[in-house]
Amino acid sequence: MKTDRLKGPSFPGIATGLARTSDGGEAFQVECVLLSGRGKLIVTGNLGGSARESAQVALTLARMRARGFGINPADFMRTDVHFHIPEISADKDGPSAGLAMLIALISAMTRKRVDPHLAFTGEISLSGKIHPVEGLVEKSIAAHQAGIESLFAPGGNAGEMDATAKRENLEILAVENVDEVLRRVFKKPA
């Protein structure tokens, strides 16, 4: 289990995600940058197919909510979106990075940084629903070791939350829909 705290300054386009690994859990940063382009999605890092699909879902959800943040959805046709997950120790094929990817993308779009003491885990769907994930206990331990204070996690994992939160001295916020998370993180209706 990786115990290093996440390093470096927080700037727009960065959100903390969590992975379950063979060693337990790991906190990692999702980086997202927007570039002049033609609407291309670029995903790099040690990721598998499901995480790449999560990036596409995050992009679609961001486009659907762009107007709520004062952004013209058509701007995405002139913008390439690049997601990168550096330094994750194991190939991550699961979809649970989807919520962190969406938060990083909205952060990049709005140029508002995400509090580095927040972390996100959850599979997202096109309807905005946040589906349960595996390994919440391991992810919570990794979050605590990385200096995370609050973790946004799927409400469907509620059975694992109370004991884990107390043991790790971590606030775990149960969320059902991405709009709940966007309102809390960016203090603005989506």
TORPA-4810 file (N, C-alpha, C, O; in nm, 3 decimals):
<nodes>
NODE_1_0.084_-0.117_0.000_0.000_0.000_0.000_0.088_0.124_0.000_0.180_0.135_0.082_M
NODE_2_0.063_0.214_-0.088_0.142_0.335_-0.099_0.103_0.432_0.012_-0.016_0.459_0.030_K
NODE_3_0.200_0.485_0.085_0.170_0.572_0.198_0.213_0.716_0.175_0.190_0.801_0.261_T
NODE_4_0.275_0.745_0.061_0.318_0.882_0.034_0.197_0.974_0.022_0.094_0.938_-0.035_D
NODE_5_0.212_1.092_0.076_0.109_1.193_0.055_0.123_1.246_-0.087_0.233_1.250_-0.142_R
NODE_6_0.012_1.286_-0.144_0.016_1.341_-0.280_0.100_1.467_-0.279_0.089_1.550_-0.189_L
NODE_7_0.184_1.481_-0.381_0.279_1.591_-0.383_0.243_1.694_-0.488_0.166_1.668_-0.580_K
NODE_8_0.299_1.811_-0.470_0.285_1.915_-0.571_0.168_2.007_-0.545_0.077_1.974_-0.470_G
NODE_9_0.172_2.124_-0.610_0.065_2.221_-0.591_-0.061_2.177_-0.663_-0.056_2.105_-0.763_P
NODE_10_-0.172_2.222_-0.612_-0.298_2.194_-0.678_-0.329_2.310_-0.773_-0.319_2.426_-0.734_S
NODE_11_-0.366_2.278_-0.894_-0.406_2.380_-0.989_-0.527_2.328_-1.065_-0.555_2.208_-1.058_F
NODE_12_-0.599_2.413_-1.136_-0.718_2.366_-1.206_-0.687_2.246_-1.297_-0.584_2.242_-1.364_P
NODE_13_-0.780_2.150_-1.296_-0.764_2.032_-1.379_-0.710_1.912_-1.305_-0.679_1.810_-1.368_G
NODE_14_-0.696_1.920_-1.173_-0.645_1.808_-1.094_-0.749_1.766_-0.990_-0.805_1.850_-0.920_I
NODE_15_-0.772_1.636_-0.982_-0.859_1.580_-0.878_-0.796_1.449_-0.830_-0.725_1.382_-0.905_A
NODE_16_-0.821_1.414_-0.705_-0.765_1.293_-0.648_-0.863_1.177_-0.662_-0.979_1.187_-0.622_T
NODE_17_-0.814_1.069_-0.719_-0.891_0.945_-0.731_-0.829_0.838_-0.643_-0.722_0.858_-0.585_G
NODE_18_-0.896_0.725_-0.635_-0.849_0.615_-0.551_-0.862_0.484_-0.626_-0.958_0.461_-0.700_L
NODE_19_-0.764_0.397_-0.608_-0.765_0.267_-0.673_-0.744_0.158_-0.569_-0.675_0.177_-0.469_A
NODE_20_-0.806_0.043_-0.594_-0.774_-0.076_-0.515_-0.668_-0.151_-0.593_-0.686_-0.179_-0.712_R
NODE_21_-0.559_-0.182_-0.528_-0.447_-0.251_-0.593_-0.422_-0.385_-0.523_-0.487_-0.417_-0.423_T
NODE_22_-0.329_-0.461_-0.575_-0.295_-0.589_-0.512_-0.233_-0.568_-0.374_-0.232_-0.660_-0.292_S
NODE_23_-0.180_-0.448_-0.348_-0.119_-0.416_-0.219_-0.216_-0.349_-0.123_-0.177_-0.318_-0.010_D
NODE_24_-0.338_-0.326_-0.164_-0.436_-0.258_-0.079_-0.506_-0.147_-0.156_-0.595_-0.174_-0.236_G
NODE_25_-0.465_-0.025_-0.132_-0.525_0.089_-0.201_-0.420_0.192_-0.234_-0.309_0.190_-0.181_G
NODE_26_-0.456_0.282_-0.324_-0.363_0.386_-0.366_-0.440_0.512_-0.406_-0.542_0.505_-0.475_E
NODE_27_-0.392_0.625_-0.361_-0.446_0.754_-0.404_-0.362_0.802_-0.521_-0.240_0.783_-0.524_A
NODE_28_-0.427_0.863_-0.619_-0.357_0.912_-0.737_-0.423_1.040_-0.785_-0.539_1.068_-0.753_F
NODE_29_-0.351_1.117_-0.863_-0.407_1.239_-0.919_-0.447_1.217_-1.064_-0.371_1.163_-1.143_Q
NODE_30_-0.567_1.261_-1.095_-0.613_1.268_-1.233_-0.580_1.409_-1.281_-0.622_1.507_-1.219_V
NODE_31_-0.507_1.420_-1.390_-0.475_1.550_-1.449_-0.556_1.565_-1.577_-0.570_1.470_-1.654_E
NODE_32_-0.609_1.685_-1.599_-0.685_1.711_-1.720_-0.646_1.849_-1.772_-0.646_1.947_-1.699_C
NODE_33_-0.613_1.854_-1.899_-0.585_1.982_-1.964_-0.670_1.993_-2.090_-0.704_1.893_-2.154_V
NODE_34_-0.703_2.116_-2.124_-0.780_2.146_-2.244_-0.689_2.216_-2.342_-0.615_2.308_-2.306_L
NODE_35_-0.693_2.173_-2.468_-0.604_2.225_-2.571_-0.687_2.267_-2.694_-0.792_2.210_-2.720_L
NODE_36_-0.638_2.364_-2.766_-0.703_2.395_-2.894_-0.693_2.272_-2.982_-0.588_2.209_-2.991_S
NODE_37_-0.803_2.238_-3.047_-0.802_2.117_-3.127_-0.931_2.096_-3.203_-0.992_2.191_-3.252_G
NODE_38_-0.973_1.970_-3.210_-1.091_1.934_-3.289_-1.186_1.841_-3.214_-1.257_1.762_-3.277_R
NODE_39_-1.188_1.847_-3.083_-1.279_1.764_-3.006_-1.227_1.625_-2.976_-1.306_1.534_-2.949_G
NODE_40_-1.097_1.607_-2.979_-1.036_1.477_-2.957_-1.022_1.449_-2.807_-0.994_1.539_-2.728_K
NODE_41_-1.043_1.322_-2.769_-1.020_1.278_-2.632_-0.890_1.199_-2.628_-0.873_1.103_-2.703_L
NODE_42_-0.799_1.240_-2.540_-0.669_1.174_-2.524_-0.662_1.123_-2.380_-0.688_1.199_-2.286_I
NODE_43_-0.628_0.997_-2.362_-0.616_0.939_-2.229_-0.481_0.869_-2.221_-0.453_0.778_-2.300_V
NODE_44_-0.398_0.911_-2.126_-0.266_0.851_-2.110_-0.244_0.811_-1.963_-0.315_0.857_-1.873_T
NODE_45_-0.146_0.727_-1.943_-0.115_0.678_-1.809_-0.135_0.528_-1.806_-0.165_0.466_-1.907_G
NODE_46_-0.117_0.471_-1.689_-0.125_0.327_-1.672_-0.270_0.285_-1.647_-0.307_0.248_-1.535_N
NODE_47_-0.352_0.293_-1.753_-0.495_0.268_-1.741_-0.539_0.157_-1.834_-0.478_0.134_-1.939_L
NODE_48_-0.645_0.090_-1.796_-0.703_-0.012_-1.882_-0.825_0.040_-1.956_-0.857_0.159_-1.950_G
NODE_49_-0.892_-0.050_-2.026_-1.004_-0.013_-2.112_-1.122_0.050_-2.040_-1.180_0.145_-2.092_G
NODE_50_-1.159_-0.001_-1.923_-1.275_0.054_-1.851_-1.249_0.198_-1.808_-1.341_0.280_-1.812_S
NODE_51_-1.127_0.229_-1.768_-1.095_0.366_-1.728_-1.101_0.459_-1.849_-1.141_0.575_-1.836_A
NODE_52_-1.062_0.411_-1.964_-1.071_0.492_-2.086_-1.217_0.519_-2.121_-1.251_0.629_-2.165_R
NODE_53_-1.303_0.419_-2.102_-1.446_0.441_-2.124_-1.501_0.542_-2.024_-1.586_0.624_-2.059_E
NODE_54_-1.453_0.538_-1.901_-1.495_0.635_-1.799_-1.459_0.777_-1.840_-1.534_0.871_-1.813_S
NODE_55_-1.344_0.793_-1.906_-1.304_0.926_-1.954_-1.403_0.977_-2.058_-1.437_1.095_-2.058_A
NODE_56_-1.450_0.889_-2.145_-1.548_0.929_-2.246_-1.681_0.968_-2.180_-1.743_1.066_-2.221_Q
NODE_57_-1.724_0.893_-2.080_-1.847_0.925_-2.009_-1.830_1.060_-1.937_-1.922_1.142_-1.939_V
NODE_58_-1.716_1.082_-1.874_-1.690_1.210_-1.806_-1.699_1.326_-1.905_-1.757_1.430_-1.873_A
NODE_59_-1.642_1.309_-2.022_-1.647_1.414_-2.124_-1.791_1.442_-2.166_-1.830_1.558_-2.178_L
NODE_60_-1.869_1.338_-2.188_-2.009_1.357_-2.227_-2.087_1.429_-2.118_-2.163_1.521_-2.147_T
NODE_61_-2.069_1.388_-1.992_-2.139_1.453_-1.881_-2.099_1.599_-1.868_-2.183_1.685_-1.841_L
NODE_62_-1.970_1.629_-1.887_-1.924_1.768_-1.880_-1.987_1.851_-1.990_-2.029_1.964_-1.966_A
NODE_63_-1.993_1.796_-2.110_-2.056_1.869_-2.221_-2.203_1.896_-2.192_-2.255_2.003_-2.223_R
NODE_64_-2.272_1.798_-2.131_-2.414_1.814_-2.098_-2.436_1.921_-1.992_-2.542_1.982_-1.987_M
NODE_65_-2.337_1.944_-1.907_-2.352_2.038_-1.796_-2.276_2.170_-1.820_-2.273_2.256_-1.733_R
NODE_66_-2.217_2.184_-1.936_-2.133_2.301_-1.965_-2.207_2.433_-1.947_-2.154_2.526_-1.887_A
NODE_67_-2.328_2.444_-1.998_-2.404_2.570_-1.988_-2.422_2.614_-1.844_-2.419_2.734_-1.815_R
NODE_68_-2.440_2.519_-1.753_-2.455_2.552_-1.611_-2.331_2.618_-1.552_-2.338_2.681_-1.446_G
NODE_69_-2.219_2.604_-1.621_-2.094_2.667_-1.577_-2.055_2.783_-1.669_-1.942_2.831_-1.663_F
NODE_70_-2.148_2.827_-1.753_-2.122_2.941_-1.841_-2.034_2.906_-1.960_-1.967_2.994_-2.015_G
NODE_71_-2.033_2.781_-2.001_-1.949_2.737_-2.112_-2.039_2.690_-2.226_-2.135_2.616_-2.203_I
NODE_72_-2.009_2.732_-2.346_-2.084_2.690_-2.463_-2.044_2.546_-2.496_-1.926_2.521_-2.520_N
NODE_73_-2.139_2.450_-2.497_-2.102_2.311_-2.529_-2.034_2.297_-2.665_-1.956_2.204_-2.685_P
NODE_74_-2.063_2.387_-2.757_-1.999_2.380_-2.890_-1.849_2.404_-2.882_-1.775_2.366_-2.973_A
NODE_75_-1.802_2.467_-2.774_-1.658_2.490_-2.758_-1.580_2.359_-2.756_-1.462_2.357_-2.790_D
NODE_76_-1.646_2.251_-2.715_-1.578_2.122_-2.710_-1.539_2.072_-2.849_-1.450_1.988_-2.862_F
NODE_77_-1.607_2.122_-2.952_-1.572_2.080_-3.088_-1.441_2.145_-3.134_-1.383_2.104_-3.234_M
NODE_78_-1.394_2.245_-3.059_-1.268_2.313_-3.089_-1.164_2.287_-2.981_-1.060_2.353_-2.976_R
NODE_79_-1.193_2.191_-2.895_-1.106_2.166_-2.780_-1.074_2.017_-2.768_-1.164_1.933_-2.769_T
NODE_80_-0.946_1.986_-2.757_-0.904_1.850_-2.725_-0.896_1.839_-2.572_-0.850_1.931_-2.505_D
NODE_81_-0.940_1.727_-2.519_-0.937_1.702_-2.375_-0.835_1.591_-2.351_-0.847_1.482_-2.406_V
NODE_82_-0.736_1.620_-2.267_-0.631_1.522_-2.236_-0.636_1.488_-2.087_-0.616_1.574_-2.002_H
NODE_83_-0.664_1.361_-2.058_-0.656_1.308_-1.922_-0.526_1.231_-1.907_-0.485_1.158_-1.998_F
NODE_84_-0.462_1.248_-1.792_-0.342_1.170_-1.763_-0.343_1.131_-1.616_-0.375_1.212_-1.529_H
NODE_85_-0.309_1.006_-1.591_-0.296_0.959_-1.453_-0.152_0.910_-1.435_-0.119_0.796_-1.470_I
NODE_86_-0.067_0.997_-1.380_0.074_0.959_-1.362_0.096_0.878_-1.235_0.018_0.886_-1.140_P
NODE_87_0.201_0.801_-1.235_0.255_0.739_-1.114_0.163_0.644_-1.041_0.182_0.622_-0.922_E
NODE_88_0.064_0.587_-1.106_-0.014_0.484_-1.038_0.065_0.354_-1.052_0.114_0.321_-1.160_I
NODE_89_0.076_0.281_-0.941_0.170_0.168_-0.940_0.119_0.044_-1.013_0.198_-0.042_-1.051_S
NODE_90_-0.011_0.033_-1.034_-0.064_-0.086_-1.099_-0.160_-0.046_-1.210_-0.226_0.057_-1.201_A
NODE_91_-0.165_-0.127_-1.313_-0.260_-0.103_-1.421_-0.400_-0.101_-1.363_-0.442_-0.196_-1.298_D
NODE_92_-0.473_0.008_-1.386_-0.606_0.024_-1.329_-0.708_0.010_-1.440_-0.722_0.099_-1.525_K
NODE_93_-0.780_-0.102_-1.440_-0.876_-0.129_-1.546_-1.019_-0.097_-1.503_-1.109_-0.098_-1.587_D
NODE_94_-1.042_-0.071_-1.375_-1.178_-0.050_-1.326_-1.234_0.086_-1.362_-1.159_0.179_-1.396_G
NODE_95_-1.365_0.098_-1.355_-1.433_0.222_-1.393_-1.444_0.324_-1.280_-1.503_0.430_-1.300_P
NODE_96_-1.389_0.296_-1.162_-1.413_0.383_-1.047_-1.343_0.518_-1.054_-1.367_0.604_-0.969_S
NODE_97_-1.257_0.539_-1.152_-1.193_0.670_-1.169_-1.283_0.770_-1.238_-1.248_0.888_-1.249_A
NODE_98_-1.400_0.727_-1.284_-1.489_0.814_-1.360_-1.526_0.942_-1.289_-1.523_1.049_-1.349_G
NODE_99_-1.562_0.933_-1.162_-1.601_1.053_-1.088_-1.485_1.151_-1.075_-1.503_1.271_-1.092_L
NODE_100_-1.366_1.100_-1.044_-1.248_1.189_-1.034_-1.217_1.253_-1.168_-1.178_1.370_-1.173_A
NODE_101_-1.235_1.178_-1.277_-1.212_1.234_-1.411_-1.310_1.348_-1.441_-1.270_1.452_-1.494_M
NODE_102_-1.436_1.329_-1.406_-1.535_1.435_-1.429_-1.500_1.560_-1.349_-1.508_1.671_-1.402_L
NODE_103_-1.462_1.543_-1.225_-1.427_1.658_-1.140_-1.305_1.729_-1.197_-1.302_1.852_-1.200_I
NODE_104_-1.204_1.655_-1.241_-1.084_1.717_-1.300_-1.120_1.795_-1.426_-1.068_1.904_-1.449_A
NODE_105_-1.209_1.740_-1.508_-1.249_1.807_-1.632_-1.328_1.934_-1.603_-1.302_2.037_-1.665_L
NODE_106_-1.423_1.928_-1.512_-1.500_2.049_-1.477_-1.405_2.154_-1.417_-1.421_2.273_-1.443_I
NODE_107_-1.309_2.111_-1.339_-1.210_2.202_-1.283_-1.131_2.271_-1.394_-1.108_2.392_-1.389_S
NODE_108_-1.089_2.194_-1.494_-1.015_2.252_-1.606_-1.103_2.349_-1.686_-1.058_2.456_-1.727_A
NODE_109_-1.230_2.311_-1.706_-1.323_2.395_-1.782_-1.347_2.529_-1.714_-1.351_2.633_-1.779_M
NODE_110_-1.364_2.525_-1.582_-1.399_2.645_-1.507_-1.277_2.721_-1.455_-1.289_2.833_-1.406_T
NODE_111_-1.160_2.658_-1.466_-1.035_2.712_-1.412_-1.042_2.732_-1.261_-0.980_2.823_-1.205_R
NODE_112_-1.120_2.646_-1.195_-1.132_2.648_-1.050_-1.063_2.524_-0.995_-1.092_2.412_-1.038_K
NODE_113_-0.972_2.543_-0.902_-0.901_2.430_-0.846_-0.988_2.353_-0.748_-1.078_2.410_-0.685_R
NODE_114_-0.962_2.226_-0.736_-1.032_2.138_-0.644_-0.951_2.130_-0.515_-0.828_2.115_-0.520_V
NODE_115_-1.017_2.140_-0.402_-0.950_2.129_-0.273_-0.869_1.999_-0.271_-0.925_1.891_-0.291_D
NODE_116_-0.738_2.006_-0.248_-0.654_1.886_-0.250_-0.682_1.789_-0.135_-0.627_1.679_-0.133_P
NODE_117_-0.766_1.828_-0.040_-0.801_1.739_0.071_-0.927_1.658_0.042_-0.979_1.588_0.129_H
NODE_118_-0.976_1.666_-0.084_-1.093_1.590_-0.127_-1.048_1.478_-0.220_-0.952_1.493_-0.295_L
NODE_119_-1.117_1.364_-0.214_-1.092_1.254_-0.308_-1.226_1.202_-0.357_-1.330_1.224_-0.294_A
NODE_120_-1.222_1.132_-0.471_-1.343_1.089_-0.539_-1.328_0.947_-0.589_-1.225_0.910_-0.644_F
NODE_121_-1.432_0.865_-0.569_-1.437_0.732_-0.628_-1.580_0.701_-0.665_-1.673_0.730_-0.589_T
NODE_122_-1.598_0.644_-0.781_-1.732_0.606_-0.825_-1.739_0.588_-0.974_-1.681_0.666_-1.050_G
NODE_123_-1.810_0.486_-1.016_-1.837_0.468_-1.159_-1.954_0.559_-1.195_-2.055_0.561_-1.125_E
NODE_124_-1.941_0.634_-1.304_-2.046_0.726_-1.345_-2.115_0.674_-1.471_-2.055_0.607_-1.555_I
NODE_125_-2.244_0.707_-1.481_-2.320_0.667_-1.599_-2.365_0.792_-1.675_-2.354_0.903_-1.624_S
NODE_126_-2.414_0.772_-1.795_-2.458_0.885_-1.877_-2.575_0.960_-1.815_-2.596_1.078_-1.845_L
NODE_127_-2.650_0.895_-1.728_-2.760_0.963_-1.658_-2.709_1.046_-1.540_-2.786_1.120_-1.479_S
NODE_128_-2.580_1.034_-1.508_-2.523_1.106_-1.395_-2.522_1.025_-1.266_-2.471_1.071_-1.164_G
NODE_129_-2.577_0.906_-1.270_-2.579_0.821_-1.151_-2.438_0.775_-1.117_-2.356_0.751_-1.206_K
NODE_130_-2.411_0.763_-0.987_-2.282_0.714_-0.939_-2.303_0.573_-0.885_-2.375_0.553_-0.787_I
NODE_131_-2.240_0.477_-0.948_-2.258_0.335_-0.913_-2.156_0.292_-0.808_-2.046_0.347_-0.803_H
NODE_132_-2.191_0.193_-0.726_-2.099_0.143_-0.623_-1.967_0.092_-0.682_-1.959_0.055_-0.799_P
NODE_133_-1.866_0.092_-0.597_-1.732_0.048_-0.636_-1.685_-0.062_-0.543_-1.740_-0.082_-0.434_V
NODE_134_-1.585_-0.133_-0.587_-1.523_-0.235_-0.502_-1.407_-0.174_-0.426_-1.346_-0.076_-0.470_E
NODE_135_-1.377_-0.231_-0.311_-1.257_-0.193_-0.237_-1.265_-0.061_-0.164_-1.162_0.006_-0.149_G
NODE_136_-1.383_-0.021_-0.117_-1.393_0.109_-0.048_-1.307_0.114_0.078_-1.250_0.218_0.110_L
NODE_137_-1.297_0.003_0.149_-1.214_0.001_0.271_-1.069_0.030_0.236_-1.006_0.116_0.298_V
NODE_138_-1.015_-0.040_0.136_-0.875_-0.018_0.095_-0.855_0.124_0.042_-0.753_0.187_0.069_E
NODE_139_-0.951_0.172_-0.033_-0.941_0.308_-0.087_-0.945_0.412_0.024_-0.874_0.513_0.017_K
NODE_140_-1.026_0.389_0.126_-1.036_0.481_0.239_-0.904_0.488_0.317_-0.862_0.595_0.359_S
NODE_141_-0.842_0.374_0.336_-0.713_0.371_0.404_-0.611_0.450_0.323_-0.535_0.530_0.379_I
NODE_142_-0.609_0.429_0.192_-0.516_0.503_0.106_-0.545_0.653_0.110_-0.452_0.734_0.111_A
NODE_143_-0.672_0.689_0.114_-0.710_0.831_0.120_-0.656_0.894_0.249_-0.598_1.002_0.247_A
NODE_144_-0.677_0.825_0.360_-0.628_0.876_0.488_-0.477_0.893_0.487_-0.425_0.996_0.532_H
NODE_145_-0.406_0.794_0.435_-0.260_0.801_0.431_-0.210_0.912_0.339_-0.099_0.963_0.357_Q
NODE_146_-0.292_0.950_0.241_-0.253_1.057_0.149_-0.291_1.196_0.201_-0.268_1.296_0.133_A
NODE_147_-0.348_1.203_0.320_-0.385_1.332_0.378_-0.522_1.382_0.333_-0.552_1.500_0.349_G
NODE_148_-0.604_1.294_0.278_-0.738_1.331_0.237_-0.825_1.345_0.361_-0.814_1.266_0.455_I
NODE_149_-0.911_1.447_0.362_-1.001_1.468_0.475_-1.144_1.425_0.444_-1.215_1.378_0.533_E
NODE_150_-1.186_1.440_0.318_-1.322_1.405_0.278_-1.319_1.324_0.149_-1.248_1.358_0.054_S
NODE_151_-1.397_1.217_0.148_-1.403_1.126_0.034_-1.547_1.121_-0.017_-1.639_1.089_0.059_L
NODE_152_-1.567_1.153_-0.145_-1.697_1.137_-0.209_-1.703_0.995_-0.263_-1.619_0.954_-0.343_F
NODE_153_-1.803_0.919_-0.218_-1.815_0.778_-0.257_-1.962_0.747_-0.286_-2.051_0.816_-0.237_A
NODE_154_-1.987_0.643_-0.366_-2.124_0.609_-0.402_-2.210_0.574_-0.282_-2.166_0.503_-0.191_P
NODE_155_-2.334_0.624_-0.282_-2.428_0.590_-0.176_-2.452_0.440_-0.168_-2.486_0.389_-0.061_G
NODE_156_-2.436_0.369_-0.278_-2.452_0.224_-0.280_-2.350_0.150_-0.197_-2.365_0.031_-0.172_G
NODE_157_-2.244_0.219_-0.154_-2.142_0.160_-0.067_-2.167_0.197_0.080_-2.077_0.183_0.163_N
NODE_158_-2.287_0.244_0.112_-2.315_0.295_0.247_-2.284_0.195_0.357_-2.241_0.234_0.466_A
NODE_159_-2.304_0.067_0.332_-2.278_-0.034_0.434_-2.134_-0.039_0.479_-2.106_-0.084_0.590_G
NODE_160_-2.042_0.005_0.397_-1.899_0.002_0.430_-1.850_0.133_0.490_-1.736_0.141_0.537_E
NODE_161_-1.934_0.236_0.490_-1.885_0.370_0.519_-1.863_0.402_0.666_-1.757_0.454_0.702_M
NODE_162_-1.961_0.374_0.752_-1.953_0.421_0.890_-1.831_0.369_0.964_-1.754_0.448_1.020_D
NODE_163_-1.811_0.238_0.967_-1.697_0.181_1.040_-1.566_0.228_0.979_-1.470_0.258_1.051_A
NODE_164_-1.561_0.234_0.847_-1.438_0.276_0.779_-1.406_0.421_0.811_-1.291_0.454_0.839_T
NODE_165_-1.505_0.508_0.807_-1.484_0.650_0.834_-1.431_0.672_0.975_-1.340_0.752_0.996_A
NODE_166_-1.489_0.602_1.072_-1.444_0.618_1.210_-1.302_0.567_1.228_-1.219_0.631_1.293_K
NODE_167_-1.274_0.450_1.169_-1.141_0.390_1.186_-1.033_0.475_1.121_-0.923_0.486_1.175_R
NODE_168_-1.063_0.535_1.007_-0.964_0.613_0.934_-0.971_0.762_0.962_-0.895_0.840_0.904_E
NODE_169_-1.063_0.805_1.051_-1.082_0.947_1.081_-1.098_1.026_0.950_-1.027_1.123_0.924_N
NODE_170_-1.194_0.982_0.871_-1.216_1.035_0.737_-1.364_1.062_0.719_-1.447_0.979_0.754_L
NODE_171_-1.398_1.177_0.665_-1.537_1.206_0.632_-1.567_1.141_0.497_-1.503_1.173_0.397_E
NODE_172_-1.665_1.052_0.496_-1.706_0.989_0.370_-1.845_1.040_0.336_-1.941_1.019_0.411_I
NODE_173_-1.855_1.106_0.222_-1.980_1.167_0.179_-2.047_1.076_0.077_-1.994_1.056_-0.032_L
NODE_174_-2.161_1.021_0.113_-2.235_0.932_0.025_-2.310_1.015_-0.079_-2.387_1.104_-0.044_A
NODE_175_-2.287_0.985_-0.206_-2.350_1.061_-0.315_-2.412_0.964_-0.415_-2.359_0.855_-0.440_V
NODE_176_-2.524_1.005_-0.471_-2.596_0.922_-0.567_-2.582_0.970_-0.710_-2.592_0.892_-0.805_E
NODE_177_-2.557_1.102_-0.727_-2.559_1.162_-0.860_-2.445_1.263_-0.872_-2.408_1.328_-0.774_N
NODE_178_-2.389_1.276_-0.992_-2.276_1.367_-1.011_-2.312_1.512_-0.980_-2.226_1.589_-0.938_V
NODE_179_-2.438_1.549_-0.999_-2.477_1.688_-0.972_-2.462_1.724_-0.824_-2.431_1.839_-0.791_D
NODE_180_-2.485_1.627_-0.735_-2.462_1.649_-0.592_-2.316_1.686_-0.568_-2.286_1.779_-0.493_E
NODE_181_-2.228_1.612_-0.631_-2.085_1.634_-0.612_-2.045_1.769_-0.671_-1.971_1.845_-0.608_V
NODE_182_-2.092_1.800_-0.791_-2.057_1.927_-0.856_-2.102_2.046_-0.771_-2.029_2.144_-0.759_L
NODE_183_-2.222_2.037_-0.713_-2.270_2.147_-0.628_-2.180_2.165_-0.506_-2.147_2.278_-0.469_R
NODE_184_-2.141_2.055_-0.445_-2.059_2.064_-0.323_-1.917_2.111_-0.353_-1.862_2.194_-0.280_R
NODE_185_-1.858_2.059_-0.458_-1.718_2.089_-0.487_-1.702_2.229_-0.546_-1.610_2.303_-0.508_V
NODE_186_-1.791_2.265_-0.638_-1.775_2.393_-0.709_-1.870_2.500_-0.658_-1.870_2.612_-0.710_F
NODE_187_-1.949_2.468_-0.557_-2.040_2.564_-0.493_-2.129_2.635_-0.594_-2.157_2.754_-0.581_K
NODE_188_-2.172_2.561_-0.695_-2.253_2.619_-0.800_-2.347_2.514_-0.855_-2.306_2.398_-0.871_K
NODE_189_-2.471_2.550_-0.885_-2.558_2.449_-0.944_-2.505_2.402_-1.078_-2.452_2.481_-1.157_P
NODE_190_-2.520_2.273_-1.104_-2.470_2.220_-1.231_-2.572_2.238_-1.339_-2.548_2.200_-1.454_A
</nodes>
